[in-house]
Amino acid sequence: MDVSYEWLQELVDVPVTPEELADKVSRTGIEVANVHHPDKGLKKIVVGHILSMEPHPDSDHLQVTQVDVGEEEPRQIICGAPNVAAGQTVIVALPGARIADNIKIKKGKIRGVESLGMICALQEIGYPENVVPKAYAKGIYVFNEALKPGSDALAALGMTDAILDFEITPNRADALGMRGVAWEVGATYGNVPHFNDGDVNETGKPVSDYLSAVVDNPEDAPSYQMRVIDNVTIKESPLWLQRRLWNAGIRPTNNVVDVTNLIMLGFGQPLHAFDYDALGSKEIRVRRAQAQEKFTTLDGNEHELDTEDIVITNGQQPVALAGVMGGLNSEVTDGTKTVVLESAKFAPVNVRKTALKYNLRSQASARFEKGIDVASINEALDQAARLIAELSDGDIAQGHISASAIKAEDTIVNITLARINHVLGTDLDVAAITKIFEQLGFGVRVEDGLFSVAVPPRRWDIAIEADLIEEVARIYGYDNLPSTLPTTTLTIGELTPVQARIKRSRQLLEASGLTQAISYGLTSSEKAEWFKLQASEATVLDFPMTEDHKVLRMNLVSGLLDAIAYNVARSEKNVALYEQGRVFLTSTGHTRPTEREYLAGAITGEVIDKTWHETSASVDFYYIKGIVERLLNDFNLVEPVTYQADSSDDRMHPGQTASIYLGSQKIGLVGRLHPAFEREQGLPATFVFEIDLEPLFVADKNAIIAQPAPKYPSMTRDMALMVAESVTNDQIESVIRAHSGKFLQAITLFDVYAGEHIEAGQKSLAYTLTYRRDDQTLTEEEVTEAFTQVTTALVDELNVTIR
């Protein structure tokens, strides 16, 4: 929530700067992400009054204006805005001014006519497009009140304010209103907020002359209140109100709608205004929507409703989706004469489902979802009616309509002094804790060390003693809590074998130059199906946040590719990431997924940078396969790990991809992405691997036994083989191991050749075989005999030609 520092100062005494306040509040439980000063970097921007205007002699859309900026002589300024006119009070950037994006305004000539400044639109001085009033979206902003020419335009617009970005967690929805923030800040500094609410002057007819209201099911709308304001004049809101809204990120609309938004920001209570004459009846009925009932919302979109949606109707047809958005058929327009104002509490679950279903999330729906202060429902309604009547010269009808109501009562929570000190490790006395509760605005009664705390309805997040302990800790200061060591004898913790193996795997990958990444466990339906190692059905959320986060992931690679694409788009060319996490696999007929530990990596770019003495080297299949082999070798598996060429996945390169097997079980994949898939995803050449760790955790392992350095020398034999291209290195090495005898120590492939001087369909492979005995020196005869057995077997089993 964007919190205006100036508005906050009107509600409670704030004895510190915005930055100091942000730091203090962050340390008491509500994080303040940043403090924004809208006028930062802007200068020499003043209020101007357009005295006269005439067409530019050499343009059909430019105007030559004479503008009073508080100097002895008016300034001549060329302006091309379609809404510029004589008599307007406007924003003027003088020569030497700095506007948005650090653009400097200079004196100059526009088509031969001198221009000594610039008349500005709100966007040109830094306002985002979404808060600019629609009347000024394509032109300059015009003040709707008299301001002194030459005065500070930034101050008039509220840009000298400081905006604090409060990161409100779901349990602290009480701070989604400025009054809730004022209570929080007041508790932090020991100051009591002061709200100067005016009296409601009911000058109109009885409200019963206008309409009645009924709620079919009080569980859908536990409180539903309405007021009527007659004889209103719809117009632009005063500048002070517009300032409040755009500093909170809301676009000003008109004096009625703006008041409902202002009250929402102040009280945290969403309101809605209807055009009474457009309702078409004198009856308001709150009910569930009928199946397939059609309704067009304020944004102009038609929706087909279902029975989970709560609607406000005129007795027959819907005029609003409860807690979400009003209807186009009852919108307040320039011709509205009578306003019906609604303040209510709606069922949070239904509001959330409706907002998500029709993609209508808003500040109002967010507040209804998280909860509102039931004690301020009528108070917010009264203050909104008062303000609308003041700003529109309207008459408030006598009385208000209450179709359902909630009795607002304090929540009584009991806790002892000993319990608080035991949990926090403190030695606070009764007076200190009583003061903290009083700072929070809670009623407190103490008897024999037992606190009976009356929590007002505005803090609906507090219900048990643990909540009170948290409040004491927050206000006392987490950084003031003492640090103590455990006094009891505890079992020394250690990692389980699985935890130790995961930690070891992370260390190996980081030693290989990869950086750990953590991606979302939720992804899109499409990405969840990529790179699956085994068949699984998707686990779909009933009410996802977005379409891109609706399915539990069934692979880790897709998340890493998102991270690679993000980095590449920001000119990071060499990226090597890995992730260790869980995937969620659901078997046919089951509703709950099985969680499996996976390990995945993705690498792109160069693994060796070019220097004065070394050429660069890009990642390739053998580089990433080497990382995987090093990782798997560290498991010391009894059963061999093998790699088989695989072209079944059209997202992987058919000639640079292998499936990884532990015995006969597929446990992973390694290779390059298909070039077409890389282009589709905006990726350069990217190599990936993914391994299912679960089979590796339970597989038999070889014991690691330290071996002494060899006492006897080894002997080597080289061989060059001509084989068919279809014969793999793995096949050849398997034959060599099977027939080489017990003295073979290592097989090294040192040359591969195919091309000229080699028959088509053939390739040449050259190996070095290393032999050694640990009990005595090998003889030539022993090595020759073993080597002959190998060459004979290669010829017989693989049709090899010994070169």
C-alpha positions in Angstrom: 0.0 0.0 0.0 1.3 3.5 -0.9 1.2 5.6 2.3 1.3 9.4 2.0 3.7 10.8 4.6 1.8 14.2 4.6 -1.6 12.5 5.0 -0.2 10.3 7.8 1.0 13.4 9.6 -2.5 14.7 9.6 -3.7 11.6 11.4 -0.9 11.0 14.0 2.1 12.8 15.2 5.2 11.5 13.3 8.4 12.6 15.0 10.8 11.4 12.4 11.7 11.7 8.7 10.0 9.4 6.2 13.2 7.3 5.9 13.5 6.9 9.7 9.9 6.0 9.8 10.3 3.3 7.1 13.2 1.8 9.0 11.3 1.8 12.3 8.1 0.3 10.9 10.1 -2.4 9.1 11.6 -3.4 12.4 8.2 -3.7 14.1 6.6 -6.1 11.7 5.4 -4.4 8.5 8.1 -4.1 5.8 8.4 -0.8 4.0 10.0 -1.7 0.7 11.1 1.8 -0.2 10.4 5.5 0.2 9.6 7.4 -3.0 9.9 11.2 -3.4 7.9 12.1 -6.5 9.7 15.5 -6.9 13.2 13.9 -6.9 15.2 15.2 -9.8 12.6 17.8 -10.8 13.3 21.5 -10.5 12.1 25.0 -11.8 8.5 23.8 -12.4 6.0 26.5 -11.5 2.4 27.5 -11.7 1.5 29.5 -14.8 -1.6 31.4 -15.9 -2.2 31.6 -19.7 -3.1 35.2 -20.5 -3.6 34.9 -24.2 -3.2 32.5 -27.1 -2.9 32.8 -30.9 -2.2 30.3 -33.7 1.4 29.7 -34.6 2.1 31.4 -38.0 3.7 28.3 -39.5 1.7 25.4 -37.9 -1.9 24.2 -38.0 -1.7 22.7 -34.5 0.8 24.8 -32.4 -0.3 27.7 -30.3 1.7 30.8 -29.2 0.7 31.5 -25.6 1.6 34.3 -23.3 2.0 32.9 -19.8 2.2 34.7 -16.4 4.8 32.8 -14.3 5.1 35.5 -11.6 7.7 37.5 -13.4 7.6 41.1 -14.5 6.8 40.1 -18.0 4.8 37.1 -19.3 6.7 34.4 -21.1 6.0 33.3 -24.6 5.6 29.5 -24.8 4.7 27.4 -27.8 2.3 24.6 -26.9 0.8 21.9 -29.1 -1.6 20.3 -26.6 -5.2 20.0 -28.0 -6.8 21.3 -24.8 -4.7 24.4 -24.2 -6.8 27.6 -23.9 -6.5 31.2 -22.6 -7.4 31.6 -18.9 -6.1 28.3 -17.8 -3.9 27.7 -14.8 -1.2 25.2 -15.8 2.1 23.6 -15.0 5.1 25.4 -16.6 8.7 24.2 -16.8 11.0 27.2 -17.1 14.2 27.2 -19.1 16.8 25.2 -17.1 14.1 23.0 -15.6 14.4 19.3 -15.2 11.3 17.2 -15.9 10.8 13.4 -16.0 13.6 11.2 -17.3 16.0 14.0 -16.4 15.1 16.0 -19.5 16.3 19.6 -19.5 14.1 22.4 -20.8 16.0 25.0 -22.8 15.1 28.2 -24.6 14.6 27.7 -28.2 12.7 28.3 -31.4 9.9 26.2 -32.7 9.4 26.7 -36.4 11.0 30.1 -36.2 9.0 31.4 -33.1 10.8 31.7 -29.7 9.6 29.5 -26.9 10.7 30.3 -23.3 9.6 27.2 -21.4 7.1 24.3 -21.7 3.5 23.8 -20.6 3.5 20.3 -19.1 1.2 17.3 -19.0 1.3 15.3 -15.8 3.1 12.4 -17.5 5.9 14.8 -18.5 6.7 15.5 -14.9 6.7 11.9 -13.8 3.1 10.8 -13.2 2.3 7.3 -14.5 -0.3 7.1 -17.2 -2.7 5.1 -15.0 -3.3 7.9 -12.5 -3.8 10.8 -15.0 -7.4 11.9 -15.2 -8.9 10.8 -18.5 -9.8 14.4 -19.4 -6.0 15.2 -19.4 -4.7 12.0 -20.7 -3.9 13.4 -24.1 -3.1 17.0 -23.2 -1.8 19.3 -20.5 -3.1 19.3 -17.0 -5.3 22.3 -16.0 -5.6 23.3 -12.3 -9.3 23.6 -11.3 -8.6 26.3 -8.7 -6.8 29.6 -8.6 -3.1 29.4 -7.7 -0.5 32.2 -7.6 1.5 32.4 -10.8 5.1 31.5 -10.1 4.4 29.4 -7.0 5.8 25.9 -6.7 3.7 23.6 -9.0 5.2 20.5 -7.4 3.9 21.5 -4.0 0.5 22.3 -5.5 0.4 18.8 -7.0 1.5 17.0 -3.9 4.8 15.9 -5.4 6.8 17.2 -2.4 5.2 14.5 -0.4 7.0 11.2 0.4 5.3 7.9 -0.5 6.1 4.9 1.7 5.6 1.5 0.1 4.1 -0.6 2.9 4.3 -4.4 2.1 1.1 -5.5 3.8 0.9 -9.2 4.7 -2.5 -10.9 4.6 -2.7 -11.0 8.4 -2.3 -7.3 8.7 -5.1 -6.1 6.4 -6.0 -3.6 9.1 -3.1 -1.5 7.7 -4.8 -1.4 4.3 -6.3 1.9 5.4 -4.6 5.1 6.5 -6.3 5.0 9.9 -4.9 1.5 10.5 -1.4 2.8 9.5 -1.9 5.7 11.9 -2.7 3.3 14.7 0.4 1.3 13.8 2.7 4.3 13.7 1.1 5.7 16.8 1.8 2.5 18.7 5.4 2.5 17.5 6.1 6.0 18.9 3.5 6.1 21.7 1.2 8.7 20.1 -2.5 8.5 19.8 -4.1 9.1 16.4 -6.5 11.9 15.9 -9.3 11.6 13.4 -11.3 14.8 12.8 -14.5 13.5 11.4 -17.3 15.9 10.6 -21.0 15.6 11.5 -23.5 14.3 9.0 -26.1 16.9 8.2 -29.2 15.2 6.9 -31.1 17.8 4.9 -33.0 15.6 2.5 -36.1 13.5 2.5 -36.4 10.2 4.6 -34.2 7.5 3.0 -37.3 5.2 3.0 -38.8 7.4 0.3 -36.0 6.4 -2.1 -35.5 2.7 -1.7 -35.4 -0.4 0.5 -32.9 -3.2 0.7 -32.9 -6.9 1.6 -30.2 -9.6 1.9 -31.3 -13.1 1.0 -28.5 -14.8 3.0 -26.8 -12.9 5.8 -23.7 -15.1 5.4 -23.2 -13.6 2.0 -23.4 -10.0 3.3 -23.2 -10.0 7.1 -23.5 -6.2 7.0 -25.1 -4.2 4.3 -25.7 -0.5 4.8 -26.8 2.3 2.4 -27.3 6.0 2.2 -28.8 8.3 -0.4 -27.5 11.8 -1.5 -29.9 13.8 -3.6 -29.5 16.8 -5.9 -25.8 16.2 -6.5 -23.7 17.9 -9.2 -21.1 15.7 -10.8 -17.9 17.5 -11.5 -14.1 17.3 -11.1 -12.8 16.8 -7.6 -10.9 19.5 -5.9 -7.1 19.5 -6.1 -6.6 18.3 -2.6 -8.6 15.2 -3.3 -6.9 14.5 -6.6 -3.6 14.7 -4.8 -4.6 12.1 -2.3 -5.7 9.7 -5.0 -2.8 9.9 -7.4 -0.3 9.7 -4.6 -2.0 6.4 -3.7 -1.9 5.2 -7.3 -5.6 5.8 -8.2 -6.9 7.8 -11.1 -9.3 10.6 -10.2 -12.7 10.3 -11.9 -15.3 12.7 -10.4 -16.3 14.1 -7.1 -18.5 11.1 -6.2 -16.3 8.2 -7.3 -13.2 9.9 -5.9 -14.8 10.2 -2.4 -15.5 6.5 -2.4 -11.9 5.8 -3.2 -10.7 8.3 -0.6 -12.8 6.7 2.1 -11.5 3.2 1.1 -7.9 4.5 1.4 -8.7 6.2 4.7 -10.8 3.5 6.5 -9.8 0.4 4.5 -13.6 0.1 3.8 -14.5 -0.2 0.1 -17.6 1.6 -1.0 -19.7 1.7 -4.1 -21.9 4.4 -5.6 -24.9 3.8 -7.8 -26.9 6.2 -10.0 -30.3 6.0 -8.3 -32.3 6.9 -11.5 -30.4 4.1 -13.4 -31.4 1.4 -10.9 -34.9 1.2 -12.3 -36.5 0.3 -9.1 -36.8 1.3 -5.4 -35.6 -2.1 -4.2 -32.1 -3.4 -3.6 -31.7 -7.2 -3.2 -28.5 -9.0 -2.4 -28.6 -12.5 -3.6 -26.6 -15.3 -5.4 -26.4 -15.1 -9.1 -28.4 -17.5 -11.2 -26.5 -20.0 -13.3 -25.4 -18.4 -16.7 -26.9 -15.1 -15.7 -25.4 -12.3 -17.9 -23.9 -9.2 -16.4 -21.8 -6.3 -17.8 -19.3 -4.7 -15.5 -18.0 -1.1 -15.4 -15.1 -2.0 -17.7 -17.6 -2.9 -20.5 -17.0 -6.7 -20.4 -19.9 -9.1 -20.2 -19.6 -12.0 -17.9 -21.6 -15.2 -17.5 -22.2 -15.7 -13.8 -22.7 -18.8 -11.7 -24.2 -19.5 -8.3 -21.0 -18.8 -6.3 -21.2 -15.1 -7.3 -22.9 -12.7 -5.0 -24.7 -9.9 -6.8 -26.4 -6.7 -5.9 -29.7 -6.4 -7.9 -32.5 -3.9 -8.4 -34.8 -6.6 -7.4 -34.6 -8.3 -10.7 -31.3 -7.9 -12.6 -27.8 -7.4 -11.3 -26.4 -3.9 -10.9 -23.0 -4.9 -9.2 -20.8 -7.9 -8.5 -20.6 -7.8 -4.7 -17.2 -6.6 -3.4 -15.7 -6.7 -6.9 -17.1 -4.2 -9.5 -20.2 -2.3 -10.2 -22.3 -2.6 -13.3 -22.3 -0.5 -16.4 -26.1 -0.2 -16.1 -25.9 1.8 -12.8 -22.6 3.8 -13.3 -22.4 7.3 -11.9 -22.1 9.7 -14.9 -22.1 13.4 -15.5 -25.9 13.3 -15.6 -26.3 11.6 -12.2 -28.6 13.6 -9.9 -29.1 11.1 -7.0 -26.4 8.8 -5.6 -27.0 5.6 -3.7 -24.0 4.8 -1.5 -23.2 1.2 -0.4 -21.0 0.1 2.5 -20.9 -3.6 3.4 -19.0 -6.7 4.4 -19.2 -9.6 1.9 -18.2 -13.2 2.3 -14.4 -13.2 1.6 -14.2 -16.5 -0.1 -16.9 -15.7 -2.6 -15.4 -12.3 -3.4 -12.0 -13.9 -4.0 -13.4 -16.6 -6.3 -15.4 -14.1 -8.3 -12.5 -11.6 -8.7 -10.1 -14.4 -9.8 -12.7 -16.1 -12.1 -13.4 -12.9 -14.1 -9.9 -11.4 -13.7 -11.3 -8.4 -11.8 -8.8 -8.1 -8.9 -8.9 -4.6 -7.5 -8.0 -2.7 -4.3 -11.6 -3.1 -3.2 -11.7 -6.9 -3.7 -8.3 -7.3 -2.0 -9.7 -5.6 1.1 -12.9 -7.7 1.2 -10.8 -10.9 0.8 -8.5 -10.1 3.7 -11.1 -8.6 6.0 -12.4 -5.2 7.1 -13.0 -3.4 10.3 -16.7 -4.2 11.0 -16.8 -1.3 13.5 -16.1 1.3 10.8 -18.6 0.1 8.1 -21.2 2.7 9.1 -18.6 5.3 10.1 -17.1 5.1 6.6 -20.5 5.4 5.0 -21.4 8.5 7.0 -18.1 10.3 6.2 -18.4 9.4 2.5 -22.0 10.8 2.4 -20.8 13.9 4.2 -18.0 14.5 1.7 -20.1 13.8 -1.3 -22.7 16.2 -0.1 -20.1 18.9 0.5 -18.3 18.5 -2.8 -21.4 18.1 -5.0 -23.8 20.5 -3.2 -26.1 17.6 -2.5 -28.6 16.7 0.3 -28.2 13.7 2.5 -31.4 11.7 3.0 -32.5 11.3 6.6 -31.4 8.0 8.1 -29.7 5.0 6.5 -30.8 1.6 5.3 -29.5 -1.5 7.1 -30.4 -4.8 5.4 -28.1 -6.7 7.7 -25.7 -5.7 10.5 -22.9 -6.9 12.7 -22.5 -6.0 16.3 -18.9 -4.8 16.6 -17.5 -6.1 19.9 -14.0 -6.2 21.4 -12.2 -9.6 21.6 -11.2 -10.4 25.1 -7.8 -12.3 25.3 -6.3 -13.3 28.7 -2.6 -13.8 29.3 -0.3 -13.8 32.2 2.8 -11.7 32.8 4.9 -14.9 33.4 3.8 -16.4 30.0 4.9 -13.3 28.1 8.3 -13.1 29.8 8.8 -16.9 29.4 8.2 -16.9 25.7 10.1 -13.7 25.0 12.9 -14.4 27.4 12.4 -10.9 28.9 11.9 -9.6 32.4 9.3 -7.0 31.7 7.0 -5.7 34.5 3.3 -5.1 34.6 3.7 -1.4 33.9 5.8 -1.9 30.8 3.4 -4.4 29.2 0.4 -2.4 30.2 1.9 0.6 28.4 2.5 -1.4 25.3 -1.1 -2.6 25.2 -2.3 1.0 25.7 0.0 2.3 22.9 -1.7 -0.3 20.6 -5.1 1.2 21.6 -6.2 -2.0 23.5 -8.2 -1.9 26.6 -6.3 -3.6 29.5 -7.2 -4.7 33.0 -4.6 -6.4 35.3 -5.2 -8.5 38.3 -2.6 -10.6 40.1 -0.3 -10.8 37.0 -3.2 -11.7 34.6 -3.9 -9.3 31.8 -7.4 -9.2 30.4 -6.9 -7.4 27.1 -9.9 -6.0 25.1 -8.8 -6.0 21.4 -10.9 -3.6 19.3 -12.5 -4.9 16.0 -10.0 -3.0 13.9 -7.4 -5.7 14.9 -9.3 -8.8 13.8 -6.0 -10.6 13.4 -5.7 -10.9 17.2 -7.6 -13.8 18.9 -5.2 -15.9 21.1 -2.5 -15.3 23.6 0.3 -16.0 21.0 -1.0 -12.9 19.0 -0.6 -10.7 22.1 2.9 -12.0 22.7 3.8 -11.1 19.1 2.4 -7.6 19.7 4.5 -7.1 22.8 7.6 -8.3 21.0 6.9 -5.9 18.0 6.4 -2.8 20.1 9.1 -3.6 22.6 11.4 -4.2 19.7 12.7 -7.5 18.3 16.2 -6.1 18.5 15.8 -5.5 22.2 14.9 -9.2 23.0 17.7 -10.9 24.9 19.8 -13.7 23.3 20.1 -16.8 25.4 21.5 -20.3 24.9 19.3 -23.4 25.6 19.7 -24.6 29.2 18.4 -28.1 28.7 20.4 -31.1 27.3 19.5 -31.4 23.7 20.4 -34.0 21.0 23.1 -32.7 18.7 21.5 -32.3 15.3 23.0 -33.9 12.2 22.0 -34.3 8.6 20.2 -37.3 7.4 21.9 -39.3 4.6 19.5 -37.7 2.0 20.2 -34.2 3.3 23.9 -34.9 3.3 23.8 -36.2 -0.3 21.8 -33.1 -1.4 24.3 -30.8 0.3 27.2 -32.7 -1.3 25.6 -32.4 -4.8 25.1 -28.7 -4.4 28.8 -28.3 -3.4 29.9 -30.3 -6.5 27.8 -28.2 -8.9 28.9 -24.9 -7.3 32.5 -26.1 -7.6 31.8 -26.7 -11.3 30.9 -23.1 -11.7 27.1 -23.3 -11.5 25.0 -20.9 -9.3 22.0 -22.1 -7.4 18.6 -20.8 -8.5 15.1 -21.2 -6.9 12.2 -21.1 -9.3 8.4 -21.2 -8.6 6.8 -24.5 -7.8 3.8 -23.3 -9.8 4.0 -23.0 -13.6 1.8 -23.0 -16.7 0.0 -26.1 -18.0 2.3 -26.0 -21.1 5.6 -25.7 -19.2 4.7 -28.3 -16.7 4.7 -30.9 -19.5 8.2 -30.1 -20.7 11.2 -32.4 -20.1 9.2 -35.0 -18.0 11.3 -38.0 -17.0 8.2 -40.1 -16.3 4.5 -40.1 -17.1 2.4 -38.0 -14.8 -0.9 -36.1 -14.8 -0.9 -32.4 -14.0 -1.9 -31.2 -10.6 -4.0 -28.1 -11.2 -5.0 -25.5 -8.6 -8.6 -24.7 -8.3 -8.0 -21.0 -7.9 -4.6 -20.0 -9.3 -3.2 -16.5 -9.0 -2.5 -16.4 -12.7 -2.7 -18.7 -15.7 1.1 -18.9 -15.6 1.0 -20.3 -12.0 -1.8 -22.8 -12.1 -0.1 -26.2 -12.3 2.4 -27.8 -9.9 5.7 -28.3 -11.8 6.7 -31.7 -13.1 10.2 -30.7 -14.1 12.9 -28.2 -13.0 14.3 -27.3 -16.4 11.5 -25.0 -17.5 12.0 -22.8 -14.4 15.8 -22.5 -15.1 15.1 -21.6 -18.7 12.9 -18.7 -17.5 15.9 -17.5 -15.4 18.3 -18.0 -18.4 16.0 -16.0 -20.7 15.6 -13.2 -18.0 19.4 -12.9 -17.7 20.1 -13.1 -21.5 17.5 -10.3 -22.1 19.6 -8.1 -19.8 22.8 -8.7 -21.6 24.2 -11.5 -19.3 25.6 -13.9 -21.9 27.4 -16.4 -19.7 24.9 -18.0 -17.4 25.2 -21.3 -15.5 22.4 -22.2 -13.1 21.3 -25.3 -11.2 18.3 -26.0 -9.0 17.7 -28.7 -6.4 14.0 -29.0 -5.6 10.9 -31.1 -5.7 8.6 -31.9 -8.6 5.0 -33.1 -8.2 3.9 -36.2 -10.0 0.3 -37.5 -9.9 -0.6 -41.0 -10.9 -3.9 -41.8 -12.7 -6.7 -42.1 -10.3 -4.9 -40.2 -7.5 -5.7 -36.6 -6.4 -2.6 -35.9 -4.3 0.8 -35.8 -6.1 4.0 -37.6 -5.1 6.9 -35.3 -4.3 10.2 -36.3 -5.8 13.6 -34.7 -5.3 15.1 -33.6 -8.6 18.3 -31.9 -9.6 18.7 -29.8 -12.8 21.0 -27.5 -14.5 21.1 -25.1 -17.5 24.2 -23.5 -19.0 24.7 -21.0 -21.9 27.5 -18.9 -23.2 31.3 -19.3 -22.8 32.9 -21.5 -20.1 36.3 -20.0 -20.8 36.6 -16.3 -21.5 39.0 -15.0 -24.2 42.2 -13.5 -22.9 45.5 -12.4 -24.4 46.9 -15.9 -24.0 43.8 -18.1 -24.2 41.0 -18.6 -26.7 37.4 -18.6 -25.6 35.5 -21.9 -25.3 31.7 -22.2 -25.4 29.7 -24.8 -23.5 29.0 -28.0 -25.4 27.4 -31.4 -24.9 30.6 -32.9 -23.5 31.1 -30.1 -21.0 27.7 -30.5 -19.4 27.9 -34.3 -19.6 31.2 -34.1 -17.8 29.5 -32.1 -15.0 26.8 -34.8 -14.8 29.4 -37.6 -14.8 31.3 -36.0 -12.0 28.1 -35.6 -10.0 27.0 -39.2 -10.5 30.4 -40.7 -10.0 30.4 -39.2 -6.5 27.5 -41.5 -5.6 29.9 -44.5 -5.9 27.1 -46.6 -7.3 27.4 -50.4 -7.6 25.1 -50.5 -10.7 26.6 -48.7 -13.7 25.2 -45.4 -15.1 24.9 -45.4 -18.9 23.9 -42.8 -21.5 21.8 -43.6 -24.5 21.2 -41.3 -27.5 17.6 -40.0 -27.4 15.7 -38.0 -30.0 12.1 -38.5 -28.7 11.7 -35.0 -27.2 11.2 -32.4 -29.9 12.4 -29.7 -27.5 15.9 -31.3 -27.3 18.5 -31.5 -30.1 18.2 -34.9 -31.7 21.9 -35.3 -32.2 23.1 -33.9 -28.9 20.8 -35.4 -26.3 21.1 -38.5 -24.1 18.9 -40.2 -21.6 20.6 -41.3 -18.4 20.0 -44.8 -17.1 20.8 -46.5 -13.8 20.8 -50.0 -14.9 17.5 -50.3 -16.9 15.8 -47.4 -15.1 15.7 -43.9 -16.7 16.8 -41.3 -14.2 17.6 -38.3 -16.3 18.5 -36.5 -19.4 21.4 -34.3 -20.7 21.9 -32.4 -23.9 21.2 -29.3 -25.9 17.9 -27.7 -26.5 16.6 -27.9 -30.1 17.6 -24.7 -32.0 14.0 -24.1 -33.1 12.9 -24.3 -29.4 15.7 -22.0 -28.4 14.6 -19.4 -31.0 11.0 -19.7 -29.8 12.0 -19.1 -26.2 14.5 -16.3 -27.0 17.5 -18.3 -25.9 21.0 -18.8 -27.3 22.5 -22.2 -27.5 21.6 -23.7 -24.1 22.5 -27.1 -22.6 20.5 -28.7 -19.8 20.4 -31.7 -17.6 17.8 -33.1 -15.2 18.2 -36.0 -12.7 15.7 -37.8 -10.6 17.5 -38.2 -7.3 15.1 -40.6 -5.6 16.6 -43.8 -7.3 20.1 -42.7 -6.5 19.3 -42.3 -2.8 18.2 -45.9 -2.5 20.7 -47.5 -4.9 23.5 -49.7 -3.6 26.7 -47.9 -3.1 30.3 -49.0 -3.2 32.3 -48.5 0.0 35.0 -46.0 -0.3 38.3 -47.6 0.7 41.6 -45.8 0.7 44.2 -47.4 -1.5 47.9 -47.0 -1.1 49.9 -45.5 -4.0 50.9 -48.2 -6.5 54.3 -49.8 -6.0 54.6 -51.3 -9.4 54.7 -49.5 -12.8 51.8 -49.7 -15.3 52.0 -50.6 -19.0 49.9 -49.2 -21.9 48.8 -50.4 -25.3 47.3 -48.3 -28.0 44.8 -49.4 -30.6 43.0 -47.8 -33.5 39.7 -49.2 -34.6 37.7 -48.8 -37.7 34.0 -49.3 -36.8 30.6 -48.5 -38.2 29.2 -45.1 -37.2 26.3 -46.8 -35.4 28.7 -48.4 -32.9 29.0 -46.4 -29.7 31.9 -45.8 -27.4 29.9 -47.4 -24.6 29.6 -50.6 -26.6 33.3 -50.7 -27.3 34.3 -50.0 -23.7 31.9 -52.7 -22.5 33.6 -55.3 -24.8 37.1 -54.2 -23.7 36.2 -54.5 -20.0 34.6 -57.9 -20.5 37.7 -59.4 -22.1 40.7 -57.5 -20.8 41.4 -59.5 -17.7 41.8 -58.4 -14.2 44.8 -56.1 -14.7 43.1 -53.4 -16.8 43.1 -50.1 -14.9 41.8 -47.5 -17.4 40.4 -47.0 -20.9 41.1 -43.6 -22.6 39.6 -42.6 -25.9 42.1 -40.1 -27.3 41.1 -39.7 -31.0 38.0 -39.8 -33.1 38.1 -39.3 -36.9 35.6 -39.5 -39.7 35.9 -38.0 -43.2 38.4 -38.2 -46.0 40.4 -41.4 -46.3 37.7 -43.2 -44.3 35.0 -45.3 -45.9 31.5 -43.8 -45.8 29.5 -45.0 -42.8 32.7 -45.7 -40.9 34.7 -43.9 -38.2 38.1 -44.3 -36.6 38.5 -44.5 -32.8 41.8 -44.7 -31.0 42.2 -45.9 -27.4 44.9 -46.3 -24.8 44.5 -49.3 -22.4 46.4 -49.0 -19.1 47.4 -52.2 -17.3 48.9 -52.7 -13.8 49.3 -55.3 -11.1 49.4 -54.3 -7.5 51.3 -57.4 -6.3 54.2 -57.4 -8.8 55.5 -56.0 -12.1 53.5 -57.0 -15.1 55.3 -58.9 -17.9 55.1 -58.2 -21.6 53.6 -61.6 -22.1 50.7 -61.0 -19.6 49.8 -57.6 -21.2 50.1 -59.0 -24.8 47.9 -61.9 -23.9 45.2 -59.6 -22.4 45.4 -57.2 -25.3 45.1 -59.9 -27.8 41.9 -61.2 -26.1 40.4 -57.7 -26.4 41.2 -57.2 -30.0 39.8 -60.6 -30.9 36.6 -59.9 -29.0 36.2 -56.6 -30.7 36.5 -58.1 -34.1 34.1 -61.0 -33.3 31.4 -59.0 -31.5 31.4 -55.6 -33.1 33.0 -56.4 -36.5 35.8 -54.0 -35.8 38.8 -53.6 -38.1 42.1 -53.1 -36.2 44.1 -50.5 -38.0 
